[in-house]
Amino acid sequence: MSSQQLIPQRLDPEQEELRQERRAARLHRRKERKRARIILWGTIGSSIILLGLMGIIFLQIQKIVGYNALYPPINGVSCDSMEQGNYHIHVHLTIYLNGKRVTIPQGIGIASDSSCFYWMHTHTDDGIIHIEAPAPLHNLALDDFLTIWEQGFARLNLPAQLKQDTGWQIFVNGKPFSGVVTSPLNTEVPLLSHDVVTLEYGTPHLPPDTFFAFPPNLPK
């Protein structure tokens, strides 16, 4: 090996300057990419937080707007400005007082100006109860409907006997209710789609309903 090969070759000043410039350019590009990533993730994070806040504000506004002071919640059932559609079923109710049939009036659970609807209400006077709720909740039983009638719509001919603790018989689809029966207002009778419920007070005892022909537009 010659001594000439052992002596490191020095770069030309122009080449050295070009190498330094390229190195500086690479460092600058790395910094710019890092800065861009930080800005991107910061923007995404801020957008997520902003969307969350907007959602919370929207729900609060909906809650305030949807609340009707004249029709407060009853048994945890609210009176909403729009009818719910997630859980929508229908049942039929017949009430006999000493052998005489009681008319279940239309408008139970519906504000007089139709500004809100309780999750359980009647559109007609044929005994059909519409249950339209956010989900199949526990407070959608017969006693909840009767409590809505009593507390919010007693002016619609609420029978006083509904408050009596004795003298009642309850039938579901023609069969005696299996639970303890007191006042219908205090007897929780779960309701399923197209159930046929009969309440009888006093005598004579009439055959309970076993079937009701729901209109075709009210499917299960």
Kinemage of the C-alpha trace (Angstrom):
@kinemage 1
@onewidth
@group {chain A} dominant
@subgroup {mainchain}
@vectorlist {calphas} color= white
{ca met a 1} P 0.000 0.000 0.000
{ca ser a 2} L 1.471 3.352 -1.012
{ca ser a 3} L 1.735 6.312 1.344
{ca gln a 4} L -0.391 8.277 -1.087
{ca gln a 5} L -3.336 5.958 -0.415
{ca leu a 6} L -3.114 6.536 3.378
{ca ile a 7} L -3.549 10.293 3.085
{ca pro a 8} L -7.333 11.112 3.222
{ca gln a 9} L -8.498 13.064 0.302
{ca arg a 10} L -9.971 16.474 1.129
{ca leu a 11} L -13.210 17.533 -0.529
{ca asp a 12} L -13.306 20.476 -2.734
{ca pro a 13} L -14.686 23.529 -0.809
{ca glu a 14} L -17.634 23.714 -3.186
{ca gln a 15} L -18.408 20.013 -2.707
{ca glu a 16} L -18.124 20.405 1.071
{ca glu a 17} L -20.528 23.348 0.991
{ca leu a 18} L -22.956 21.358 -1.167
{ca arg a 19} L -22.765 18.421 1.268
{ca gln a 20} L -23.519 20.711 4.200
{ca glu a 21} L -26.431 22.250 2.365
{ca arg a 22} L -27.879 18.815 1.586
{ca arg a 23} L -27.455 17.783 5.210
{ca ala a 24} L -29.198 20.964 6.391
{ca ala a 25} L -31.990 20.380 3.875
{ca arg a 26} L -32.511 16.816 5.169
{ca leu a 27} L -32.680 18.054 8.757
{ca his a 28} L -35.121 20.767 7.740
{ca arg a 29} L -37.367 18.254 5.968
{ca arg a 30} L -37.361 16.000 9.038
{ca lys a 31} L -38.354 18.928 11.263
{ca glu a 32} L -41.106 19.953 8.847
{ca arg a 33} L -42.515 16.405 8.716
{ca lys a 34} L -42.474 16.176 12.514
{ca arg a 35} L -44.131 19.571 12.798
{ca ala a 36} L -46.767 18.549 10.224
{ca arg a 37} L -47.534 15.360 12.176
{ca ile a 38} L -47.921 17.321 15.396
{ca ile a 39} L -50.269 19.804 13.694
{ca leu a 40} L -52.270 16.965 12.081
{ca trp a 41} L -52.792 15.017 15.317
{ca gly a 42} L -53.470 18.213 17.214
{ca thr a 43} L -56.134 19.150 14.677
{ca ile a 44} L -57.717 15.677 14.854
{ca gly a 45} L -57.732 15.748 18.660
{ca ser a 46} L -59.227 19.241 18.765
{ca ser a 47} L -61.895 18.227 16.242
{ca ile a 48} L -62.874 15.193 18.330
{ca ile a 49} L -63.142 17.310 21.478
{ca leu a 50} L -65.131 19.970 19.614
{ca leu a 51} L -67.538 17.391 18.167
{ca gly a 52} L -68.020 15.900 21.639
{ca leu a 53} L -68.815 19.308 23.120
{ca met a 54} L -71.201 20.069 20.274
{ca gly a 55} L -72.973 16.741 20.900
{ca ile a 56} L -73.324 17.479 24.608
{ca ile a 57} L -74.632 20.986 23.912
{ca phe a 58} L -77.074 19.629 21.321
{ca leu a 59} L -78.437 17.023 23.754
{ca gln a 60} L -78.846 19.662 26.452
{ca ile a 61} L -80.708 21.947 24.049
{ca gln a 62} L -82.917 19.060 22.954
{ca lys a 63} L -83.639 18.240 26.582
{ca ile a 64} L -84.540 21.842 27.386
{ca val a 65} L -86.637 22.309 24.250
{ca gly a 66} L -88.338 18.915 24.608
{ca tyr a 67} L -89.294 19.476 28.245
{ca asn a 68} L -92.867 20.648 28.695
{ca ala a 69} L -93.529 22.163 32.123
{ca leu a 70} L -97.267 21.467 31.783
{ca tyr a 71} L -96.594 17.763 31.219
{ca pro a 72} L -93.731 16.646 33.473
{ca pro a 73} L -92.485 13.027 33.545
{ca ile a 74} L -94.825 10.535 35.231
{ca asn a 75} L -93.394 7.282 36.616
{ca gly a 76} L -90.227 8.120 34.689
{ca val a 77} L -92.168 8.348 31.417
{ca ser a 78} L -91.512 11.647 29.680
{ca cys a 79} L -93.750 13.638 27.388
{ca asp a 80} L -91.638 14.101 24.257
{ca ser a 81} L -92.195 16.591 21.483
{ca met a 82} L -91.950 13.758 18.944
{ca glu a 83} L -93.324 10.219 19.138
{ca gln a 84} L -90.623 7.635 19.740
{ca gly a 85} L -90.064 4.886 17.195
{ca asn a 86} L -87.346 2.584 18.526
{ca tyr a 87} L -89.828 0.485 20.507
{ca his a 88} L -93.372 0.570 19.140
{ca ile a 89} L -96.058 -1.934 20.206
{ca his a 90} L -99.802 -1.914 20.879
{ca val a 91} L -102.017 -3.548 23.476
{ca his a 92} L -105.759 -3.502 24.090
{ca leu a 93} L -107.439 -2.666 27.390
{ca thr a 94} L -111.012 -3.345 28.490
{ca ile a 95} L -112.399 -2.164 31.836
{ca tyr a 96} L -115.677 -3.378 33.381
{ca leu a 97} L -117.215 -1.679 36.410
{ca asn a 98} L -119.973 -3.811 37.925
{ca gly a 99} L -120.593 -5.402 34.547
{ca lys a 100} L -120.650 -2.117 32.563
{ca arg a 101} L -117.941 -1.436 30.048
{ca val a 102} L -115.910 1.750 30.489
{ca thr a 103} L -114.814 3.792 27.481
{ca ile a 104} L -111.054 4.307 27.390
{ca pro a 105} L -110.960 7.870 26.037
{ca gln a 106} L -108.695 9.078 23.286
{ca gly a 107} L -105.998 11.572 24.193
{ca ile a 108} L -104.663 9.893 27.332
{ca gly a 109} L -100.950 10.671 27.327
{ca ile a 110} L -101.184 13.330 24.601
{ca ala a 111} L -100.930 17.049 25.360
{ca ser a 112} L -104.130 18.944 24.575
{ca asp a 113} L -102.251 20.961 21.933
{ca ser a 114} L -100.373 17.853 20.707
{ca ser a 115} L -97.117 19.496 21.762
{ca cys a 116} L -95.878 16.292 23.399
{ca phe a 117} L -96.621 12.589 23.708
{ca tyr a 118} L -96.037 10.312 26.663
{ca trp a 119} L -94.516 6.960 25.721
{ca met a 120} L -97.909 5.377 26.494
{ca his a 121} L -100.983 7.038 25.014
{ca thr a 122} L -104.277 6.580 23.192
{ca his a 123} L -105.187 8.031 19.807
{ca thr a 124} L -108.701 6.570 19.783
{ca asp a 125} L -111.395 5.524 22.268
{ca asp a 126} L -111.388 1.834 21.318
{ca gly a 127} L -109.028 0.738 24.107
{ca ile a 128} L -105.849 0.504 22.027
{ca ile a 129} L -102.805 1.700 23.957
{ca his a 130} L -99.859 2.847 21.857
{ca ile a 131} L -96.492 2.214 23.471
{ca glu a 132} L -93.815 4.202 21.678
{ca ala a 133} L -90.609 4.427 23.688
{ca pro a 134} L -86.835 4.717 23.196
{ca ala a 135} L -86.449 1.068 24.277
{ca pro a 136} L -88.413 -1.761 25.976
{ca leu a 137} L -88.081 -0.225 29.440
{ca his a 138} L -89.334 -1.500 32.808
{ca asn a 139} L -91.749 1.402 33.300
{ca leu a 140} L -94.007 0.509 30.379
{ca ala a 141} L -96.443 -1.681 32.299
{ca leu a 142} L -100.199 -1.315 32.744
{ca asp a 143} L -99.863 0.533 36.046
{ca asp a 144} L -97.653 3.133 34.349
{ca phe a 145} L -100.326 3.836 31.736
{ca leu a 146} L -103.033 4.098 34.396
{ca thr a 147} L -100.825 6.407 36.477
{ca ile a 148} L -100.340 8.679 33.452
{ca trp a 149} L -104.122 8.724 33.104
{ca glu a 150} L -104.597 9.484 36.806
{ca gln a 151} L -101.872 12.099 37.309
{ca gly a 152} L -101.895 13.869 33.969
{ca phe a 153} L -105.303 13.254 32.398
{ca ala a 154} L -107.791 12.509 35.206
{ca arg a 155} L -110.177 14.943 33.515
{ca leu a 156} L -110.674 12.258 30.852
{ca asn a 157} L -113.164 10.323 32.994
{ca leu a 158} L -110.735 8.372 35.165
{ca pro a 159} L -112.833 5.768 37.065
{ca ala a 160} L -112.487 6.353 40.794
{ca gln a 161} L -112.605 2.586 41.372
{ca leu a 162} L -109.132 2.264 39.839
{ca lys a 163} L -107.804 3.484 43.195
{ca gln a 164} L -109.593 0.761 45.172
{ca asp a 165} L -107.295 -1.933 46.568
{ca thr a 166} L -109.915 -4.689 46.573
{ca gly a 167} L -112.631 -5.955 44.270
{ca trp a 168} L -110.484 -6.242 41.126
{ca gln a 169} L -109.727 -9.085 38.760
{ca ile a 170} L -107.110 -8.793 36.023
{ca phe a 171} L -106.884 -11.003 32.961
{ca val a 172} L -104.202 -11.088 30.263
{ca asn a 173} L -105.205 -12.755 26.998
{ca gly a 174} L -108.163 -14.332 28.794
{ca lys a 175} L -106.097 -15.850 31.621
{ca pro a 176} L -106.040 -14.600 35.239
{ca phe a 177} L -103.013 -12.468 36.046
{ca ser a 178} L -100.565 -14.596 38.033
{ca gly a 179} L -99.356 -11.860 40.347
{ca val a 180} L -100.916 -10.304 43.435
{ca val a 181} L -103.827 -8.078 42.427
{ca thr a 182} L -104.641 -4.919 44.364
{ca ser a 183} L -105.502 -1.574 42.820
{ca pro a 184} L -104.687 -1.622 39.082
{ca leu a 185} L -102.733 1.582 39.768
{ca asn a 186} L -100.421 -0.437 42.014
{ca thr a 187} L -100.374 -3.782 40.221
{ca glu a 188} L -97.534 -4.060 37.733
{ca val a 189} L -98.794 -6.020 34.736
{ca pro a 190} L -96.080 -6.303 32.053
{ca leu a 191} L -97.323 -5.647 28.537
{ca leu a 192} L -96.259 -7.388 25.351
{ca ser a 193} L -97.187 -6.645 21.756
{ca his a 194} L -100.891 -7.270 21.037
{ca asp a 195} L -101.673 -8.330 24.587
{ca val a 196} L -105.371 -8.177 25.439
{ca val a 197} L -105.947 -7.019 29.018
{ca thr a 198} L -109.275 -7.068 30.884
{ca leu a 199} L -109.884 -5.321 34.230
{ca glu a 200} L -113.060 -6.259 36.123
{ca tyr a 201} L -114.373 -4.541 39.244
{ca gly a 202} L -117.330 -5.842 41.240
{ca thr a 203} L -120.062 -8.054 39.864
{ca pro a 204} L -121.380 -9.510 37.663
{ca his a 205} L -118.256 -11.170 36.236
{ca leu a 206} L -118.164 -11.076 32.462
{ca pro a 207} L -115.991 -13.311 30.254
{ca pro a 208} L -112.594 -11.631 29.776
{ca asp a 209} L -111.370 -10.741 26.315
{ca thr a 210} L -109.231 -13.377 24.643
{ca phe a 211} L -108.757 -11.628 21.304
{ca phe a 212} L -108.857 -8.194 19.731
{ca ala a 213} L -108.727 -7.465 16.009
{ca phe a 214} L -105.980 -4.853 15.813
{ca pro a 215} L -106.122 -2.730 12.658
{ca pro a 216} L -103.773 -3.916 9.879
{ca asn a 217} L -101.733 -0.711 10.218
{ca leu a 218} L -100.787 -1.673 13.773
{ca pro a 219} L -98.649 -4.795 13.202
{ca lys a 220} L -96.701 -6.530 15.912
